[in-house]
């Protein structure tokens, strides 16, 4: 369940005036009560997201009200951690010690549950996982890729490092640790790579055996230390394995029709546990149907709002999409069907058989109908299926970075491509028949969960809107939810949007008059706002080791820079100073992509910028910081060059600039130029002072400085006194300035 709060206004009856932004919960739904210990009832079921078995049949689980709860075998529910007891339970890794004691990783610590209170037993830093071996020894996998062990004296001992791809740890009785899915760590810290046919575990039994699941005609759980042809430990069950209990029973996420139960499997018999539903992959979607002039909601099947007396049964994880002539496309029993306005249901077929749909593994808005007669839907293997209604034919489009599908204002369909897509990540592309077509303009460059045709988007449960003038966050007053809400679906209505929201329960929200909702602009770079930091020229041009000045709005806090490994050296609300990286010698470049990413208002905002590459974009720093006029220069004695302190002909002066390009000393990423050795330029440089050719003693990186270059040059003999223009050329590129850059020369 996503944790970030969406800010909304709840319009109580009567509705707000028609000219204001309105937010209403659609009937027959209502907000769940904001209470700490809510009793179970026939009308309100409890959602379990991650059952953790304890001893004697006890099951712990976090719920949607920021509580950690305990379910006893007799059906009694108690709150172990909750707001009215000691603290909210914001989630975290939960593991059970072999003696039955519950442990939780929270706030960079591991806590032990003692008498309904949490007692810290170790300061760990951020963790990926922790686990106990059969003897009770505690092992930790942290986010710095270390495997550590908690010693009896309370110290953490590092066993191994470099576990960059490990996601979970499974300690074994012999002292080794399985670091899934990367390596086996021996007790002495030696890291070994398992054989190619090694099977990683999914569950552990009380006696320390590891199990993996096999799905086929007969579902079964096998021990990992025997081949699949061996004897399974569990077989003949239905549903999805969820955990192994202390007593050696199997807990199941057991689907029955549209309801998902938590059940116990023992000796071939499945028994529901307290009739409590378990959170599955199903999350309700919401859809505006123009022919009905009403929304449809899928919390309990496909229902028209206000509520349909008997919802149309569809697969719980079904996406929905508007079709032609008021029809709706959905999934029923994992087949794609067309639901007519009358309620009649027709399965869709291609020439090679029915159109099948499998859940997409976290994909959002996985189905969309195009006005030119194509139905698109995503599948879990990173592809998009397409079906043409007129020919009854289907095809598959390879799209590993496609995250969602949505309609555009003209009725066509677009797909949003994730950060690894090329050539431009985090953008939307139009679908053209059975292929991915051109980029869609105006699409926000940010991580998103949902999108609507007029460029409404949801990012981390925040609602945004993009127009030609930029992207803005819609800020609305806060509903008093009992738990931070998450958005599970979105669609557009005339002058507004529909949202499917979960805040302990699922319910639909309608926002009208959305143009009147309060909004604030996202951080943005001004057009042509990426320039050389010395002269403020070379707009949107990239050179190695260059100091960039970036101008825009909303730059606090400072962004994280990706794609070109650049580094932020200074940040203010309207300006950034950034150093670009070095590229390997011989690299052939024509452009670079500079992505600035902000953690802003609880969302991640990315501003993508295409930069033209040049080997050099030279510019000299000046005393007035404008890029023209008196140079920021030092005389031979180290004093500042000024009209009152000029440099004599024949003496050496130091000039400073940026954009000089590659150096012979290859910097690893973005680091200051070294102090122990000089970093001369790879590209040729020439200098003229007062119209005379000047001897260059050194041109390269300024030792110890980020992106700052220096030139040590001799004032040519015979140079006239007074301010003399400086002409610098590097890699055949003249240093640009809006007016001449000068240096003060003393009389001969």
Secondary structure, DSSP 8 states (H G I E B T S, - for coil): ------------SS---TTS-EEEE-TT-------SS---BTTB---BS--EE-GGG-EEEE-TTS-EEEE-TTS-EEEEE-TTTT------EEEE-TTS-EEEEETTEEEEEETTEEEEEEE--SEEEEEE-TT--EEEEETTS-EEEE-TTS-EEEEE---TT--EEEE-TTS-EEEETTEEE-TTS-EE---TT----SEE-TTS-EEEEE-SSS-EEEETTS-TTS--SEES--SEEEEE-TTS-EEEEEEETTEEEEEEEETTEEEEEEEEEB--S----EEEETTTTEEEE-TTSBEESS--SS-B---TT---EE-GGG-EEEEETTEEEEE-TTS-EEE-EETTEE-B----SS-SS-EEEETTTEEEEEETTTEEEEEETTTTEEEEEE-TTEEEEEE-TTS-EEEEE-TT-SSSSSEEEEEETTEEEEE-TT---B--SEE-TTSEEEETTEEEEEETTEEEEE-------SS--EEEEEEEETTEEEEEEESSSEEEEEEESGGGS-EEE--EEEEEEEEETTTS-STTEE-TT-EEEEEEE---S--EEESS--EEEEE-SSEEEEE-----TT---SEEEEEEEEEETTEEEEEEEEEEE-S---EE-BTTSSSSEEB-EE-TTS-B-BTTB-B-TTSEEEEEEE----BSS--SSS----SSS--BBSS-EEEEETTEE--EEEEEE-TT-SS-EEEEEE--TT--SEEEEEEEEETTEE---SS-EEEEE---
